[in-house]
Amino acid sequence: MPAFAHTLRRALPRLPSLSRLLAARLGLARSRARLATLDDHLLADIGLTREKALAEADRPVWDAPDHWIRR
């Protein structure tokens, strides 16, 4: 877990579910940003086109199915 997530958990001790949700959404944003940087051959390996990868990377963090976010 990133250091900022630990700091966030200490700063919000009465709201642990909120801090977990925020950390999960930030993780999703990082994953989507990394997806946009993959080479075309790596995208092909996971069955995505460059256009689909960029479209996914452009989605906002709140636009994700609940089952994608670990709580």
mmCIF file as gemmi writes it, N, C-alpha and C atoms, coordinates in Angstrom:
data_model
loop_
_atom_site.group_PDB
_atom_site.id
_atom_site.type_symbol
_atom_site.label_atom_id
_atom_site.label_alt_id
_atom_site.label_comp_id
_atom_site.label_asym_id
_atom_site.label_entity_id
_atom_site.label_seq_id
_atom_site.pdbx_PDB_ins_code
_atom_site.Cartn_x
_atom_site.Cartn_y
_atom_site.Cartn_z
_atom_site.occupancy
_atom_site.B_iso_or_equiv
_atom_site.pdbx_formal_charge
_atom_site.auth_seq_id
_atom_site.auth_asym_id
_atom_site.pdbx_PDB_model_num
ATOM 1 N N . MET Axp A 1 ? 0.847 -1.172 0 1 0 ? 1 A 1
ATOM 2 C CA . MET Axp A 1 ? 0 0 0 1 0 ? 1 A 1
ATOM 3 C C . MET Axp A 1 ? 0.897 1.242 0 1 0 ? 1 A 1
ATOM 4 N N . PRO Axp A 2 ? 0.547 2.231 -0.84 1 0 ? 2 A 1
ATOM 5 C CA . PRO Axp A 2 ? 1.364 3.446 -0.905 1 0 ? 2 A 1
ATOM 6 C C . PRO Axp A 2 ? 1.398 4.196 0.417 1 0 ? 2 A 1
ATOM 7 N N . ALA Axp A 3 ? 2.46 4.956 0.615 1 0 ? 3 A 1
ATOM 8 C CA . ALA Axp A 3 ? 2.636 5.7 1.869 1 0 ? 3 A 1
ATOM 9 C C . ALA Axp A 3 ? 1.514 6.687 2.109 1 0 ? 3 A 1
ATOM 10 N N . PHE Axp A 4 ? 1.006 7.321 1.052 1 0 ? 4 A 1
ATOM 11 C CA . PHE Axp A 4 ? -0.07 8.297 1.258 1 0 ? 4 A 1
ATOM 12 C C . PHE Axp A 4 ? -1.329 7.63 1.794 1 0 ? 4 A 1
ATOM 13 N N . ALA Axp A 5 ? -1.554 6.368 1.442 1 0 ? 5 A 1
ATOM 14 C CA . ALA Axp A 5 ? -2.739 5.666 1.942 1 0 ? 5 A 1
ATOM 15 C C . ALA Axp A 5 ? -2.622 5.445 3.45 1 0 ? 5 A 1
ATOM 16 N N . HIS Axp A 6 ? -1.416 5.14 3.917 1 0 ? 6 A 1
ATOM 17 C CA . HIS Axp A 6 ? -1.216 4.98 5.362 1 0 ? 6 A 1
ATOM 18 C C . HIS Axp A 6 ? -1.436 6.302 6.086 1 0 ? 6 A 1
ATOM 19 N N . THR Axp A 7 ? -0.938 7.38 5.509 1 0 ? 7 A 1
ATOM 20 C CA . THR Axp A 7 ? -1.129 8.706 6.1 1 0 ? 7 A 1
ATOM 21 C C . THR Axp A 7 ? -2.603 9.067 6.13 1 0 ? 7 A 1
ATOM 22 N N . LEU Axp A 8 ? -3.287 8.76 5.051 1 0 ? 8 A 1
ATOM 23 C CA . LEU Axp A 8 ? -4.715 9.044 4.978 1 0 ? 8 A 1
ATOM 24 C C . LEU Axp A 8 ? -5.478 8.259 6.035 1 0 ? 8 A 1
ATOM 25 N N . ARG Axp A 9 ? -5.117 7.016 6.234 1 0 ? 9 A 1
ATOM 26 C CA . ARG Axp A 9 ? -5.792 6.206 7.262 1 0 ? 9 A 1
ATOM 27 C C . ARG Axp A 9 ? -5.575 6.768 8.663 1 0 ? 9 A 1
ATOM 28 N N . ARG Axp A 10 ? -4.387 7.29 8.931 1 0 ? 10 A 1
ATOM 29 C CA . ARG Axp A 10 ? -4.135 7.882 10.241 1 0 ? 10 A 1
ATOM 30 C C . ARG Axp A 10 ? -4.887 9.203 10.406 1 0 ? 10 A 1
ATOM 31 N N . ALA Axp A 11 ? -5.046 9.941 9.318 1 0 ? 11 A 1
ATOM 32 C CA . ALA Axp A 11 ? -5.711 11.246 9.389 1 0 ? 11 A 1
ATOM 33 C C . ALA Axp A 11 ? -7.218 11.114 9.545 1 0 ? 11 A 1
ATOM 34 N N . LEU Axp A 12 ? -7.783 10.012 9.119 1 0 ? 12 A 1
ATOM 35 C CA . LEU Axp A 12 ? -9.228 9.827 9.18 1 0 ? 12 A 1
ATOM 36 C C . LEU Axp A 12 ? -9.601 8.579 9.98 1 0 ? 12 A 1
ATOM 37 N N . PRO Axp A 13 ? -9.217 8.497 11.239 1 0 ? 13 A 1
ATOM 38 C CA . PRO Axp A 13 ? -9.459 7.263 11.993 1 0 ? 13 A 1
ATOM 39 C C . PRO Axp A 13 ? -10.939 6.945 12.177 1 0 ? 13 A 1
ATOM 40 N N . ARG Axp A 14 ? -11.792 7.94 12.164 1 0 ? 14 A 1
ATOM 41 C CA . ARG Axp A 14 ? -13.224 7.687 12.354 1 0 ? 14 A 1
ATOM 42 C C . ARG Axp A 14 ? -13.938 7.371 11.054 1 0 ? 14 A 1
ATOM 43 N N . LEU Axp A 15 ? -13.234 7.487 9.963 1 0 ? 15 A 1
ATOM 44 C CA . LEU Axp A 15 ? -13.837 7.221 8.665 1 0 ? 15 A 1
ATOM 45 C C . LEU Axp A 15 ? -13.023 6.206 7.871 1 0 ? 15 A 1
ATOM 46 N N . PRO Axp A 16 ? -12.79 5.019 8.428 1 0 ? 16 A 1
ATOM 47 C CA . PRO Axp A 16 ? -11.922 4.062 7.732 1 0 ? 16 A 1
ATOM 48 C C . PRO Axp A 16 ? -12.488 3.607 6.389 1 0 ? 16 A 1
ATOM 49 N N . SER Axp A 17 ? -13.805 3.493 6.28 1 0 ? 17 A 1
ATOM 50 C CA . SER Axp A 17 ? -14.346 3.043 5.003 1 0 ? 17 A 1
ATOM 51 C C . SER Axp A 17 ? -14.148 4.116 3.932 1 0 ? 17 A 1
ATOM 52 N N . LEU Axp A 18 ? -14.242 5.375 4.303 1 0 ? 18 A 1
ATOM 53 C CA . LEU Axp A 18 ? -14.003 6.452 3.351 1 0 ? 18 A 1
ATOM 54 C C . LEU Axp A 18 ? -12.549 6.459 2.888 1 0 ? 18 A 1
ATOM 55 N N . SER Axp A 19 ? -11.623 6.256 3.8 1 0 ? 19 A 1
ATOM 56 C CA . SER Axp A 19 ? -10.216 6.243 3.412 1 0 ? 19 A 1
ATOM 57 C C . SER Axp A 19 ? -9.902 5.052 2.514 1 0 ? 19 A 1
ATOM 58 N N . ARG Axp A 20 ? -10.515 3.898 2.782 1 0 ? 20 A 1
ATOM 59 C CA . ARG Axp A 20 ? -10.308 2.732 1.912 1 0 ? 20 A 1
ATOM 60 C C . ARG Axp A 20 ? -10.884 2.992 0.524 1 0 ? 20 A 1
ATOM 61 N N . LEU Axp A 21 ? -12.051 3.605 0.48 1 0 ? 21 A 1
ATOM 62 C CA . LEU Axp A 21 ? -12.666 3.906 -0.809 1 0 ? 21 A 1
ATOM 63 C C . LEU Axp A 21 ? -11.81 4.888 -1.599 1 0 ? 21 A 1
ATOM 64 N N . LEU Axp A 22 ? -11.33 5.917 -0.941 1 0 ? 22 A 1
ATOM 65 C CA . LEU Axp A 22 ? -10.475 6.894 -1.605 1 0 ? 22 A 1
ATOM 66 C C . LEU Axp A 22 ? -9.191 6.241 -2.111 1 0 ? 22 A 1
ATOM 67 N N . ALA Axp A 23 ? -8.569 5.413 -1.298 1 0 ? 23 A 1
ATOM 68 C CA . ALA Axp A 23 ? -7.348 4.722 -1.714 1 0 ? 23 A 1
ATOM 69 C C . ALA Axp A 23 ? -7.625 3.805 -2.908 1 0 ? 23 A 1
ATOM 70 N N . ALA Axp A 24 ? -8.764 3.133 -2.902 1 0 ? 24 A 1
ATOM 71 C CA . ALA Axp A 24 ? -9.114 2.25 -4.019 1 0 ? 24 A 1
ATOM 72 C C . ALA Axp A 24 ? -9.339 3.048 -5.293 1 0 ? 24 A 1
ATOM 73 N N . ARG Axp A 25 ? -10.014 4.171 -5.186 1 0 ? 25 A 1
ATOM 74 C CA . ARG Axp A 25 ? -10.268 5.005 -6.378 1 0 ? 25 A 1
ATOM 75 C C . ARG Axp A 25 ? -8.969 5.609 -6.913 1 0 ? 25 A 1
ATOM 76 N N . LEU Axp A 26 ? -8.067 6.001 -6.033 1 0 ? 26 A 1
ATOM 77 C CA . LEU Axp A 26 ? -6.777 6.506 -6.483 1 0 ? 26 A 1
ATOM 78 C C . LEU Axp A 26 ? -5.978 5.405 -7.174 1 0 ? 26 A 1
ATOM 79 N N . GLY Axp A 27 ? -6.075 4.196 -6.647 1 0 ? 27 A 1
ATOM 80 C CA . GLY Axp A 27 ? -5.418 3.052 -7.29 1 0 ? 27 A 1
ATOM 81 C C . GLY Axp A 27 ? -5.984 2.789 -8.679 1 0 ? 27 A 1
ATOM 82 N N . LEU Axp A 28 ? -7.297 2.921 -8.806 1 0 ? 28 A 1
ATOM 83 C CA . LEU Axp A 28 ? -7.931 2.748 -10.114 1 0 ? 28 A 1
ATOM 84 C C . LEU Axp A 28 ? -7.441 3.818 -11.083 1 0 ? 28 A 1
ATOM 85 N N . ALA Axp A 29 ? -7.336 5.042 -10.618 1 0 ? 29 A 1
ATOM 86 C CA . ALA Axp A 29 ? -6.837 6.127 -11.475 1 0 ? 29 A 1
ATOM 87 C C . ALA Axp A 29 ? -5.407 5.843 -11.932 1 0 ? 29 A 1
ATOM 88 N N . ARG Axp A 30 ? -4.561 5.342 -11.018 1 0 ? 30 A 1
ATOM 89 C CA . ARG Axp A 30 ? -3.18 4.998 -11.389 1 0 ? 30 A 1
ATOM 90 C C . ARG Axp A 30 ? -3.158 3.869 -12.415 1 0 ? 30 A 1
ATOM 91 N N . SER Axp A 31 ? -3.986 2.857 -12.21 1 0 ? 31 A 1
ATOM 92 C CA . SER Axp A 31 ? -4.028 1.726 -13.14 1 0 ? 31 A 1
ATOM 93 C C . SER Axp A 31 ? -4.466 2.173 -14.526 1 0 ? 31 A 1
ATOM 94 N N . ARG Axp A 32 ? -5.48 3.023 -14.57 1 0 ? 32 A 1
ATOM 95 C CA . ARG Axp A 32 ? -5.949 3.513 -15.864 1 0 ? 32 A 1
ATOM 96 C C . ARG Axp A 32 ? -4.878 4.369 -16.542 1 0 ? 32 A 1
ATOM 97 N N . ALA Axp A 33 ? -4.172 5.175 -15.78 1 0 ? 33 A 1
ATOM 98 C CA . ALA Axp A 33 ? -3.104 5.994 -16.364 1 0 ? 33 A 1
ATOM 99 C C . ALA Axp A 33 ? -1.989 5.103 -16.921 1 0 ? 33 A 1
ATOM 100 N N . ARG Axp A 34 ? -1.657 4.051 -16.223 1 0 ? 34 A 1
ATOM 101 C CA . ARG Axp A 34 ? -0.616 3.119 -16.696 1 0 ? 34 A 1
ATOM 102 C C . ARG Axp A 34 ? -1.066 2.384 -17.94 1 0 ? 34 A 1
ATOM 103 N N . LEU Axp A 35 ? -2.357 2.053 -18.01 1 0 ? 35 A 1
ATOM 104 C CA . LEU Axp A 35 ? -2.901 1.369 -19.18 1 0 ? 35 A 1
ATOM 105 C C . LEU Axp A 35 ? -2.642 2.194 -20.433 1 0 ? 35 A 1
ATOM 106 N N . ALA Axp A 36 ? -2.787 3.493 -20.327 1 0 ? 36 A 1
ATOM 107 C CA . ALA Axp A 36 ? -2.583 4.378 -21.477 1 0 ? 36 A 1
ATOM 108 C C . ALA Axp A 36 ? -1.135 4.413 -21.94 1 0 ? 36 A 1
ATOM 109 N N . THR Axp A 37 ? -0.212 3.99 -21.1 1 0 ? 37 A 1
ATOM 110 C CA . THR Axp A 37 ? 1.208 4.044 -21.472 1 0 ? 37 A 1
ATOM 111 C C . THR Axp A 37 ? 1.736 2.723 -22.033 1 0 ? 37 A 1
ATOM 112 N N . LEU Axp A 38 ? 0.917 1.684 -22.05 1 0 ? 38 A 1
ATOM 113 C CA . LEU Axp A 38 ? 1.388 0.391 -22.548 1 0 ? 38 A 1
ATOM 114 C C . LEU Axp A 38 ? 1.628 0.431 -24.054 1 0 ? 38 A 1
ATOM 115 N N . ASP Axp A 39 ? 2.619 -0.338 -24.495 1 0 ? 39 A 1
ATOM 116 C CA . ASP Axp A 39 ? 2.905 -0.468 -25.923 1 0 ? 39 A 1
ATOM 117 C C . ASP Axp A 39 ? 1.78 -1.251 -26.595 1 0 ? 39 A 1
ATOM 118 N N . ASP Axp A 40 ? 1.669 -1.07 -27.921 1 0 ? 40 A 1
ATOM 119 C CA . ASP Axp A 40 ? 0.607 -1.74 -28.659 1 0 ? 40 A 1
ATOM 120 C C . ASP Axp A 40 ? 0.685 -3.266 -28.551 1 0 ? 40 A 1
ATOM 121 N N . HIS Axp A 41 ? 1.897 -3.82 -28.526 1 0 ? 41 A 1
ATOM 122 C CA . HIS Axp A 41 ? 1.997 -5.286 -28.43 1 0 ? 41 A 1
ATOM 123 C C . HIS Axp A 41 ? 1.539 -5.777 -27.05 1 0 ? 41 A 1
ATOM 124 N N . LEU Axp A 42 ? 1.753 -4.994 -26.001 1 0 ? 42 A 1
ATOM 125 C CA . LEU Axp A 42 ? 1.262 -5.373 -24.676 1 0 ? 42 A 1
ATOM 126 C C . LEU Axp A 42 ? -0.255 -5.247 -24.603 1 0 ? 42 A 1
ATOM 127 N N . LEU Axp A 43 ? -0.794 -4.221 -25.215 1 0 ? 43 A 1
ATOM 128 C CA . LEU Axp A 43 ? -2.251 -4.082 -25.267 1 0 ? 43 A 1
ATOM 129 C C . LEU Axp A 43 ? -2.869 -5.25 -26.024 1 0 ? 43 A 1
ATOM 130 N N . ALA Axp A 44 ? -2.237 -5.652 -27.121 1 0 ? 44 A 1
ATOM 131 C CA . ALA Axp A 44 ? -2.736 -6.804 -27.889 1 0 ? 44 A 1
ATOM 132 C C . ALA Axp A 44 ? -2.724 -8.062 -27.041 1 0 ? 44 A 1
ATOM 133 N N . ASP Axp A 45 ? -1.71 -8.204 -26.189 1 0 ? 45 A 1
ATOM 134 C CA . ASP Axp A 45 ? -1.626 -9.379 -25.311 1 0 ? 45 A 1
ATOM 135 C C . ASP Axp A 45 ? -2.817 -9.473 -24.365 1 0 ? 45 A 1
ATOM 136 N N . ILE Axp A 46 ? -3.362 -8.332 -23.963 1 0 ? 46 A 1
ATOM 137 C CA . ILE Axp A 46 ? -4.513 -8.359 -23.045 1 0 ? 46 A 1
ATOM 138 C C . ILE Axp A 46 ? -5.825 -8.101 -23.776 1 0 ? 46 A 1
ATOM 139 N N . GLY Axp A 47 ? -5.765 -8.092 -25.119 1 0 ? 47 A 1
ATOM 140 C CA . GLY Axp A 47 ? -6.972 -8.009 -25.918 1 0 ? 47 A 1
ATOM 141 C C . GLY Axp A 47 ? -7.573 -6.621 -26.055 1 0 ? 47 A 1
ATOM 142 N N . LEU Axp A 48 ? -6.73 -5.596 -25.984 1 0 ? 48 A 1
ATOM 143 C CA . LEU Axp A 48 ? -7.227 -4.224 -26.129 1 0 ? 48 A 1
ATOM 144 C C . LEU Axp A 48 ? -6.565 -3.526 -27.302 1 0 ? 48 A 1
ATOM 145 N N . THR Axp A 49 ? -7.319 -2.641 -27.918 1 0 ? 49 A 1
ATOM 146 C CA . THR Axp A 49 ? -6.739 -1.767 -28.93 1 0 ? 49 A 1
ATOM 147 C C . THR Axp A 49 ? -6.265 -0.5 -28.236 1 0 ? 49 A 1
ATOM 148 N N . ARG Axp A 50 ? -5.447 0.267 -28.922 1 0 ? 50 A 1
ATOM 149 C CA . ARG Axp A 50 ? -4.984 1.551 -28.376 1 0 ? 50 A 1
ATOM 150 C C . ARG Axp A 50 ? -6.184 2.45 -28.079 1 0 ? 50 A 1
ATOM 151 N N . GLU Axp A 51 ? -7.169 2.465 -28.966 1 0 ? 51 A 1
ATOM 152 C CA . GLU Axp A 51 ? -8.34 3.32 -28.785 1 0 ? 51 A 1
ATOM 153 C C . GLU Axp A 51 ? -9.125 2.928 -27.527 1 0 ? 51 A 1
ATOM 154 N N . LYS Axp A 52 ? -9.323 1.634 -27.312 1 0 ? 52 A 1
ATOM 155 C CA . LYS Axp A 52 ? -10.049 1.175 -26.127 1 0 ? 52 A 1
ATOM 156 C C . LYS Axp A 52 ? -9.274 1.481 -24.849 1 0 ? 52 A 1
ATOM 157 N N . ALA Axp A 53 ? -7.964 1.33 -24.9 1 0 ? 53 A 1
ATOM 158 C CA . ALA Axp A 53 ? -7.131 1.625 -23.729 1 0 ? 53 A 1
ATOM 159 C C . ALA Axp A 53 ? -7.203 3.106 -23.376 1 0 ? 53 A 1
ATOM 160 N N . LEU Axp A 54 ? -7.131 3.958 -24.387 1 0 ? 54 A 1
ATOM 161 C CA . LEU Axp A 54 ? -7.206 5.395 -24.132 1 0 ? 54 A 1
ATOM 162 C C . LEU Axp A 54 ? -8.59 5.8 -23.64 1 0 ? 54 A 1
ATOM 163 N N . ALA Axp A 55 ? -9.623 5.165 -24.18 1 0 ? 55 A 1
ATOM 164 C CA . ALA Axp A 55 ? -10.983 5.455 -23.714 1 0 ? 55 A 1
ATOM 165 C C . ALA Axp A 55 ? -11.139 5.055 -22.246 1 0 ? 55 A 1
ATOM 166 N N . GLU Axp A 56 ? -10.587 3.925 -21.863 1 0 ? 56 A 1
ATOM 167 C CA . GLU Axp A 56 ? -10.656 3.485 -20.46 1 0 ? 56 A 1
ATOM 168 C C . GLU Axp A 56 ? -9.848 4.429 -19.572 1 0 ? 56 A 1
ATOM 169 N N . ALA Axp A 57 ? -8.701 4.852 -20.043 1 0 ? 57 A 1
ATOM 170 C CA . ALA Axp A 57 ? -7.859 5.754 -19.256 1 0 ? 57 A 1
ATOM 171 C C . ALA Axp A 57 ? -8.511 7.112 -19.044 1 0 ? 57 A 1
ATOM 172 N N . ASP Axp A 58 ? -9.357 7.521 -19.962 1 0 ? 58 A 1
ATOM 173 C CA . ASP Axp A 58 ? -10.031 8.818 -19.853 1 0 ? 58 A 1
ATOM 174 C C . ASP Axp A 58 ? -11.259 8.8 -18.947 1 0 ? 58 A 1
ATOM 175 N N . ARG Axp A 59 ? -11.698 7.639 -18.531 1 0 ? 59 A 1
ATOM 176 C CA . ARG Axp A 59 ? -12.89 7.567 -17.679 1 0 ? 59 A 1
ATOM 177 C C . ARG Axp A 59 ? -12.585 8.123 -16.293 1 0 ? 59 A 1
ATOM 178 N N . PRO Axp A 60 ? -13.556 8.789 -15.671 1 0 ? 60 A 1
ATOM 179 C CA . PRO Axp A 60 ? -13.344 9.297 -14.303 1 0 ? 60 A 1
ATOM 180 C C . PRO Axp A 60 ? -13.32 8.162 -13.284 1 0 ? 60 A 1
ATOM 181 N N . VAL Axp A 61 ? -12.712 8.4 -12.141 1 0 ? 61 A 1
ATOM 182 C CA . VAL Axp A 61 ? -12.554 7.335 -11.143 1 0 ? 61 A 1
ATOM 183 C C . VAL Axp A 61 ? -13.885 6.848 -10.584 1 0 ? 61 A 1
ATOM 184 N N . TRP Axp A 62 ? -14.901 7.681 -10.596 1 0 ? 62 A 1
ATOM 185 C CA . TRP Axp A 62 ? -16.194 7.241 -10.059 1 0 ? 62 A 1
ATOM 186 C C . TRP Axp A 62 ? -16.964 6.39 -11.068 1 0 ? 62 A 1
ATOM 187 N N . ASP Axp A 63 ? -16.455 6.297 -12.292 1 0 ? 63 A 1
ATOM 188 C CA . ASP Axp A 63 ? -17.106 5.505 -13.337 1 0 ? 63 A 1
ATOM 189 C C . ASP Axp A 63 ? -16.471 4.115 -13.389 1 0 ? 63 A 1
ATOM 190 N N . ALA Axp A 64 ? -16.801 3.314 -12.393 1 0 ? 64 A 1
ATOM 191 C CA . ALA Axp A 64 ? -16.28 1.944 -12.326 1 0 ? 64 A 1
ATOM 192 C C . ALA Axp A 64 ? -17.313 1.074 -11.633 1 0 ? 64 A 1
ATOM 193 N N . PRO Axp A 65 ? -17.461 -0.167 -12.083 1 0 ? 65 A 1
ATOM 194 C CA . PRO Axp A 65 ? -18.374 -1.074 -11.386 1 0 ? 65 A 1
ATOM 195 C C . PRO Axp A 65 ? -17.913 -1.3 -9.943 1 0 ? 65 A 1
ATOM 196 N N . ASP Axp A 66 ? -18.854 -1.474 -9.043 1 0 ? 66 A 1
ATOM 197 C CA . ASP Axp A 66 ? -18.512 -1.671 -7.632 1 0 ? 66 A 1
ATOM 198 C C . ASP Axp A 66 ? -17.619 -2.886 -7.417 1 0 ? 66 A 1
ATOM 199 N N . HIS Axp A 67 ? -17.783 -3.928 -8.229 1 0 ? 67 A 1
ATOM 200 C CA . HIS Axp A 67 ? -16.972 -5.138 -8.016 1 0 ? 67 A 1
ATOM 201 C C . HIS Axp A 67 ? -15.509 -4.924 -8.411 1 0 ? 67 A 1
ATOM 202 N N . TRP Axp A 68 ? -15.163 -3.805 -9.053 1 0 ? 68 A 1
ATOM 203 C CA . TRP Axp A 68 ? -13.777 -3.513 -9.367 1 0 ? 68 A 1
ATOM 204 C C . TRP Axp A 68 ? -13.042 -2.932 -8.169 1 0 ? 68 A 1
ATOM 205 N N . ILE Axp A 69 ? -13.765 -2.392 -7.234 1 0 ? 69 A 1
ATOM 206 C CA . ILE Axp A 69 ? -13.159 -1.689 -6.107 1 0 ? 69 A 1
ATOM 207 C C . ILE Axp A 69 ? -13.17 -2.587 -4.889 1 0 ? 69 A 1
ATOM 208 N N . ARG Axp A 70 ? -11.968 -2.903 -4.381 1 0 ? 70 A 1
ATOM 209 C CA . ARG Axp A 70 ? -11.867 -3.68 -3.136 1 0 ? 70 A 1
ATOM 210 C C . ARG Axp A 70 ? -12.09 -2.739 -1.962 1 0 ? 70 A 1
ATOM 211 N N . ARG Axp A 71 ? -12.912 -3.174 -1.053 1 0 ? 71 A 1
ATOM 212 C CA . ARG Axp A 71 ? -13.213 -2.316 0.108 1 0 ? 71 A 1
ATOM 213 C C . ARG Axp A 71 ? -12.774 -2.979 1.374 1 0 ? 71 A 1
